[in-house]
Amino acid sequence: MADPTEDAEGAPTRGGAHRLPEYADRVLTEVERIPPGRVLTYGDIARRLGDGGPRQVGRVMAQYGGAVPWWRVVRADGRLLPGHERRALEHYRAEGTPLRAGADPGATPRLDLRRAVWDGGVGGGRLAPGRG
């Protein structure tokens, strides 16, 4: 059985004995706040932290995100994370995350970001259109 404090590549995860870098801890704390059925983009997380950018958040998620609801941190275009589409889609459907049909029949759905993005409120609301 795999060590629950490490991801598939053996990298330390949340709750492990290894101390996370401060920025990674801040990112993961923000991810844990996102309620089921809602998402934030990588850029949204960076803006909420007032530090870094989408790539830095993506790097943290790639290295340390296995122990948090990683599927709730998404691309700005609504496309599902390449290589993880099936698992992410299972989570989105189970949580009732708003989706929209893919461009072609049978294509993988995309997230409906207008309805799915979390505004940070207690009620699991969403940001207003044109949030930037």
Number of C-alpha atoms within 10 A of each C-alpha: 3 8 11 15 16 19 18 10 7 12 15 22 22 21 12 14 10 12 12 17 9 8 15 20 15 17 23 24 13 17 22 14 14 21 18 17 19 25 31 26 21 23 21 23 23 21 13 12 14 9 14 13 15 18 12 17 24 21 13 19 21 13 15 22 24 20 18 17 19 18 22 25 24 22 19 14 11 18 16 20 16 8 8 10 16 13 12 18 20 12 17 20 12 11 13 13 20 18 18 12 13 13 10 8 8 8 9 16 18 18 26 17 25 16 18 22 28 26 18 17 11 10 9 17 15 19 17 12 10 6 10 7
